[in-house]
Structures are given as C-alpha cells and as structure tokens.
Amino acid sequence: MKKIKKVEVLEGYKLWIKFSDGIEGIVDLSKFVGKGIFKKWENKKFFKSVKINPQTGTLSWGNEIDICSDVLYAEILKVNPLDVIKGKEIVKK
C-alpha cells in the first residue's frame, strides 16, 4: 500500500497529497460530498480535519471515514486503482 506523507486541504474539496515515493498531486473529492458516509463532508470544518493515519498511511477523518491511499495514488496518476493495489509497475505520464 502506498503511504501518504503530507496532505494539505485546498479550495473546495480538493486535497494536495504527497506520497513516500515522491509522487504528489491534487485530488478533487467533491463528487463524493453528500453521498452516503461522505455526507459528513458537507460540514467544511469536518472535511478540513483530515489527518494521515500514521499506522496505515491513509487519509482519515476521525474514526468515521478512511480513504485507501492506493486509490488516491491512482487518481493522481490517472491509472487503474487495481494496478496500484496489485503492485504493478506504474509509469507516470
């Protein structure tokens, strides 16, 4: 699993993320806001409370929401998340 080293909240529902291997980029999570468990993100203060889980290297919002870092990594590189999860070699485009 890819480990997140830094995260910064940007305008809207965007996050800048840097991974332990140096890959970095911006993900836009706005498409999830208001849906299911992500309804909590409608509260911007809650969204801005994102932290890196030091044990897993994933993003967490309290004990309520976690997002797999492999999926975020794939989103930044615009590749299939399954390729990242399966450990396939990824070439940054």
Phi, psi and omega in degrees: 000137178289139181254132178274133180255328180217148174215140176226136177277131179250186178303152179064226179244043180257147177231137169266129184231138173238132181262163183297338179269007177095346177295136178215159179173184184248135173242140178254113183260010185299332181293344180265341185302131177089356182254125177054229181296336181283000174301329180298334179290347176300334173276104185301326179298319177296315180301318182289351181277010182305140178224160173268126176288114185295338181277323185253341183074018178260172175269139182223146171241093184060214176263014189258323185224133172229143175236129180301128182293331178297322179293319178293320177300313179297321179298317179296318182274354180059048177235170179291125179305328180296329177295321179290314182299320181280356177078020178293151178293128182251130176253121180290131182270000000 
